[in-house]
Amino acid sequence: MQKYDPAKHHRRSIRLPGHDYSAAGAYFVTICVNHRHRLLGEIRQGVMVPSAAGEMVQQVWEELPFHYEGVGIDAFIVMPDHIHGVIVLQRGGGLTLGDVMHRFKSFTTAKYRHGVRAESWREFEQRLWLRNYYEHLIRDERALENIRRYIFNNPIAWRKG
C-alpha cells in the first residue's frame, strides 16, 4: 500500500461551501460502484433489470426511513454501475447527509459481501462504492420534478461505456 502523501493525495471537496448538510432539505445523490463495475444489473431495451445485488441495494434504500428518524426518500433508481436518488432530511432528524450516505454505503457493502459468500455474487475490488458521492441541493419543486424525470429516464439514456 502506498504511503499517504498530502502533496499527491489531497482530495478537493465537492460539497457546497458553508452549507449545513444536517439542515432540512432534499438532496439529489449519485453513488458509483468502484471502478464503475456493472455489479447491480443491466439495461435491456431501455429498462433496468437489477441483479440480486441491485435488488438488495434498492431494498436498503427503501428501508432508510424506517431505520433513521428524520430521513425520507423520494425518486430512486439502481443502474448497472451507480445509483441515483433523492434523500429528504427533515428538521430535528440529527443526521447529516454524509451520515446517511456513509450508513447506506456501509450497510450495502456488508450485505454485498454476504452475497459474495452465500450467493456467489461477483466480487468487487477493494471497496464496493467509490469513496465519495455526488450531491446536489434541490432548491425548489421545479428542480425536484426535473430530477425525478432525470432519474426515471436514466435507463433510456444509458450508453454502454
VMD Tcl script that draws the C-alpha trace (Angstrom):
set ca {
  {0.00 0.00 0.00}
  {1.31 3.44 -0.94}
  {2.16 5.80 1.91}
  {-0.10 8.87 2.22}
  {1.50 11.96 0.68}
  {-0.59 15.14 1.22}
  {1.03 16.76 -1.83}
  {-0.25 13.96 -4.07}
  {-3.24 12.55 -2.26}
  {-5.25 15.62 -1.33}
  {-8.92 15.47 -2.18}
  {-10.88 18.53 -3.18}
  {-14.27 18.71 -1.52}
  {-17.24 18.72 -3.85}
  {-19.55 19.95 -1.09}
  {-21.27 23.35 -1.20}
  {-19.09 25.69 0.90}
  {-20.84 26.89 4.04}
  {-23.91 24.68 3.63}
  {-25.19 22.86 6.71}
  {-25.71 19.29 5.49}
  {-27.82 18.49 8.55}
  {-30.35 21.17 7.58}
  {-33.79 20.10 6.43}
  {-33.96 19.78 2.67}
  {-33.92 17.49 -0.32}
  {-30.70 16.29 -1.92}
  {-30.09 14.53 -5.22}
  {-27.32 11.97 -4.74}
  {-25.34 9.74 -7.06}
  {-23.11 6.95 -5.78}
  {-20.91 5.00 -8.20}
  {-19.66 1.44 -7.91}
  {-15.89 1.36 -7.52}
  {-14.15 1.09 -10.91}
  {-17.64 1.50 -12.45}
  {-18.04 -2.28 -12.50}
  {-21.55 -3.27 -13.53}
  {-22.46 -5.27 -10.46}
  {-26.02 -4.08 -9.94}
  {-27.75 -5.26 -13.10}
  {-28.06 -4.47 -16.77}
  {-30.08 -2.34 -19.15}
  {-32.23 -4.29 -21.61}
  {-34.05 -2.29 -24.28}
  {-34.07 0.82 -22.12}
  {-35.23 -0.96 -18.96}
  {-33.08 -1.53 -15.89}
  {-33.04 -5.20 -14.87}
  {-31.42 -5.38 -11.43}
  {-29.24 -8.27 -10.34}
  {-29.82 -9.77 -6.89}
  {-27.26 -7.24 -5.65}
  {-29.18 -4.42 -7.33}
  {-32.39 -5.62 -5.67}
  {-30.59 -5.61 -2.31}
  {-29.39 -2.02 -2.87}
  {-32.96 -0.99 -3.78}
  {-34.29 -2.62 -0.61}
  {-31.72 -0.94 1.64}
  {-32.63 2.43 0.08}
  {-36.34 1.85 0.64}
  {-35.73 0.93 4.28}
  {-33.72 4.07 5.15}
  {-36.72 5.96 6.61}
  {-37.56 3.01 8.86}
  {-34.06 2.91 10.35}
  {-33.25 6.62 10.60}
  {-35.63 9.13 12.11}
  {-35.87 12.33 10.10}
  {-34.73 10.69 6.85}
  {-37.11 10.44 3.92}
  {-36.66 9.17 0.38}
  {-38.08 10.17 -2.97}
  {-37.21 9.11 -6.52}
  {-34.57 6.40 -6.83}
  {-33.03 4.12 -9.42}
  {-30.40 1.42 -9.40}
  {-28.28 1.45 -12.57}
  {-25.68 -1.18 -13.56}
  {-22.78 0.76 -12.03}
  {-24.35 3.55 -9.95}
  {-27.45 4.72 -8.15}
  {-29.38 7.99 -8.26}
  {-31.76 9.03 -5.54}
  {-33.33 11.84 -3.58}
  {-32.79 11.95 0.18}
  {-35.00 14.23 2.25}
  {-33.66 15.36 5.62}
  {-36.36 16.58 7.97}
  {-35.97 19.04 10.83}
  {-34.59 17.58 14.01}
  {-33.51 14.29 12.48}
  {-29.99 14.60 13.84}
  {-28.19 13.01 10.89}
  {-26.28 14.83 8.19}
  {-26.45 13.84 4.55}
  {-22.91 12.46 4.96}
  {-24.08 10.28 7.87}
  {-26.90 8.83 5.80}
  {-24.67 8.16 2.78}
  {-21.97 6.58 4.96}
  {-24.51 4.26 6.59}
  {-26.11 3.37 3.26}
  {-22.74 2.54 1.71}
  {-21.54 0.58 4.76}
  {-24.72 -1.47 5.07}
  {-24.94 -2.28 1.35}
  {-21.26 -3.23 1.33}
  {-21.75 -5.63 4.25}
  {-24.80 -7.17 2.60}
  {-22.95 -7.41 -0.73}
  {-20.04 -9.22 0.97}
  {-22.55 -11.67 2.39}
  {-23.96 -12.15 -1.13}
  {-20.47 -12.91 -2.45}
  {-20.01 -15.63 0.19}
  {-23.52 -17.06 0.31}
  {-24.90 -16.43 -3.19}
  {-21.73 -16.33 -5.35}
  {-22.25 -12.70 -6.36}
  {-19.41 -11.22 -8.39}
  {-16.60 -9.97 -6.15}
  {-15.61 -6.32 -6.07}
  {-12.14 -4.82 -5.89}
  {-11.07 -3.12 -2.63}
  {-14.43 -1.46 -1.92}
  {-17.93 -1.69 -3.36}
  {-18.52 2.06 -3.77}
  {-16.28 4.90 -4.83}
  {-15.05 6.88 -1.84}
  {-17.20 9.92 -2.37}
  {-20.62 10.63 -3.77}
  {-22.11 13.41 -5.82}
  {-24.81 15.53 -4.20}
  {-26.91 18.47 -5.27}
  {-29.16 20.53 -3.01}
  {-32.65 20.64 -4.50}
  {-33.84 24.20 -4.16}
  {-37.48 24.10 -5.30}
  {-40.33 21.95 -6.61}
  {-39.43 22.60 -10.25}
  {-35.88 21.34 -9.69}
  {-37.27 18.29 -7.88}
  {-39.56 17.48 -10.82}
  {-36.61 17.78 -13.25}
  {-34.53 15.45 -11.10}
  {-37.36 12.93 -10.83}
  {-37.66 12.96 -14.63}
  {-33.89 12.52 -15.00}
  {-33.92 9.55 -12.60}
  {-36.92 7.95 -14.29}
  {-35.39 8.36 -17.77}
  {-31.87 7.26 -16.81}
  {-32.18 3.70 -18.20}
  {-33.42 5.04 -21.55}
  {-30.39 7.36 -21.77}
  {-27.94 4.59 -20.79}
  {-24.97 4.13 -23.09}
  {-22.63 1.23 -22.78}
  {-19.19 2.57 -21.98}
}
mol new
graphics top color blue
foreach p $ca { graphics top sphere $p radius 0.5 }
foreach p [lrange $ca 0 end-1] q [lrange $ca 1 end] { graphics top cylinder $p $q radius 0.2 }
display resetview
